[in-house]
Amino acid sequence: MDDNLGEEKAILKKYGQEHLLNHYDKLDESHKKQLIKQIRAIDFELVKSLYESTKKEVKNNKDEITPIDYLDKFKLGDKFKYYEEIGKKAIKEGKLAAVTMAGGQGTRLRTFRSKRNI
């Protein structure tokens, strides 16, 4: 490896990412410069803190998991608009829901975009 990689090597060693330079010697000059530029652009401290935050247990007493009854979209008739408005309101309020559907159902249902202007 080039001797001028001292700073990059030290940063990578500090964060246990030395393997990013494993094949550096096999790269042409253009790709070497590109790799060094990418390494310098990484905020390793931020990545480390984000990773560490995934290990913390977050307890939110507002979270609630409740089952819902089966609904056939095509049998809802006029009630479809009612449920659609509930969904749009929840999205605008930043609420989250998870729904499991039988194979293929997700592709046949209309999907909502998570934009605030729905």
Backbone torsions as a table, in degrees:
resi	resn	phi	psi	omega
1	MET	NA	153.4	-179.8
2	ASP	-64.4	144.5	178.7
3	ASP	-70.3	-20.1	-178.4
4	ASN	-80.9	14.1	179.7
5	LEU	-100.7	15.8	-175.7
6	GLY	-54.1	-47.3	-178.4
7	GLU	-65.3	-44.8	179.9
8	GLU	-64.1	-42.9	178.3
9	LYS	-60.5	-41.7	-179.7
10	ALA	-64.4	-42.9	179.1
11	ILE	-63.7	-46.4	-178.8
12	LEU	-63.9	-38.6	178.9
13	LYS	-64.9	-41.8	-179.5
14	LYS	-57.0	-35.4	-176.5
15	TYR	-106.7	12.2	176.5
16	GLY	65.8	35.4	-177.0
17	GLN	-120.0	26.1	-177.5
18	GLU	-56.8	-27.5	-177.8
19	HIS	-60.9	-17.4	179.1
20	LEU	-63.4	-19.3	178.8
21	LEU	-104.0	9.6	-176.5
22	ASN	-53.9	-40.4	-175.5
23	HIS	-112.0	21.0	-179.1
24	TYR	-55.7	-43.3	-176.7
25	ASP	-63.9	-22.1	-178.4
26	LYS	-86.6	-7.8	-178.1
27	LEU	-83.9	151.0	172.0
28	ASP	-78.1	169.6	-173.8
29	GLU	-57.0	-40.6	-179.0
30	SER	-61.7	-46.3	-179.7
31	HIS	-70.6	-32.1	175.8
32	LYS	-62.2	-46.5	179.5
33	LYS	-62.5	-40.7	179.7
34	GLN	-64.1	-42.7	178.9
35	LEU	-63.5	-46.2	179.4
36	ILE	-61.3	-42.2	178.2
37	LYS	-60.2	-43.0	179.4
38	GLN	-65.7	-42.1	179.2
39	ILE	-61.9	-43.9	-179.9
40	ARG	-65.5	-26.6	-177.8
41	ALA	-81.8	-15.4	-177.8
42	ILE	-76.9	131.0	174.1
43	ASP	-91.5	85.1	-174.9
44	PHE	-61.4	-34.1	179.2
45	GLU	-65.1	-40.4	177.3
46	LEU	-65.1	-45.9	179.0
47	VAL	-58.9	-43.6	179.8
48	LYS	-62.7	-45.0	-178.6
49	SER	-67.0	-37.1	177.1
50	LEU	-64.8	-42.3	178.1
51	TYR	-62.7	-45.6	179.8
52	GLU	-61.8	-34.8	-179.2
53	SER	-67.2	-21.9	178.3
54	THR	-72.4	-16.9	-179.2
55	LYS	-87.2	-13.7	-178.3
56	LYS	-81.8	138.5	177.3
57	GLU	-85.0	124.3	179.9
58	VAL	-105.0	125.0	-179.8
59	LYS	-112.0	118.6	178.4
60	ASN	-124.3	109.4	-176.3
61	ASN	-69.2	-9.9	179.6
62	LYS	-82.8	-17.7	-179.3
63	ASP	-66.8	140.3	-178.5
64	GLU	-146.0	131.8	176.2
65	ILE	-111.9	120.3	-179.8
66	THR	-134.3	139.8	178.2
67	PRO	-74.6	154.0	174.7
68	ILE	-119.7	154.2	177.7
69	ASP	-75.1	156.3	177.0
70	TYR	-66.7	133.4	176.0
71	LEU	-129.7	134.4	174.5
72	ASP	-98.5	112.1	-176.6
73	LYS	-51.5	-39.4	-175.0
74	PHE	-76.5	-13.6	177.9
75	LYS	-100.1	-0.3	-177.5
76	LEU	-74.5	-32.1	-178.7
77	GLY	60.0	-125.7	-177.3
78	ASP	-67.5	-23.3	-179.2
79	LYS	-69.6	-17.8	-179.6
80	PHE	-57.5	-46.4	179.3
81	LYS	-59.7	-38.8	179.0
82	TYR	-59.7	-49.9	-179.3
83	TYR	-68.6	-34.8	177.8
84	GLU	-62.5	-42.2	178.7
85	GLU	-65.6	-38.6	176.2
86	ILE	-60.1	-44.6	179.5
87	GLY	-63.1	-45.3	179.2
88	LYS	-62.8	-41.0	179.4
89	LYS	-62.9	-43.5	-180.0
90	ALA	-62.4	-41.1	179.6
91	ILE	-64.0	-44.9	179.4
92	LYS	-61.5	-31.4	-179.9
93	GLU	-85.1	1.0	178.4
94	GLY	76.4	20.7	179.3
95	LYS	-84.0	161.1	-175.2
96	LEU	-128.5	142.7	175.0
97	ALA	-140.3	148.1	175.8
98	ALA	-122.2	131.8	-178.4
99	VAL	-132.2	133.0	175.8
100	THR	-101.4	131.7	-177.6
101	MET	-123.6	153.1	177.2
102	ALA	-64.3	155.7	-176.5
103	GLY	-42.8	123.9	175.8
104	GLY	87.1	-16.7	-176.5
105	GLN	-61.9	-38.9	-178.3
106	GLY	-61.2	-32.1	-179.1
107	THR	-80.3	-18.4	-179.8
108	ARG	-93.3	-13.9	179.8
109	LEU	-88.3	152.0	172.7
110	ARG	-68.9	141.6	178.6
111	THR	-108.9	149.6	178.1
112	PHE	-98.8	144.3	174.6
113	ARG	-92.9	140.9	-177.4
114	SER	-84.8	52.2	176.0
115	LYS	-101.1	148.7	-177.6
116	ARG	-71.1	-17.1	-174.8
117	ASN	-99.4	23.7	180.0
118	ILE	-66.2	NA	NA
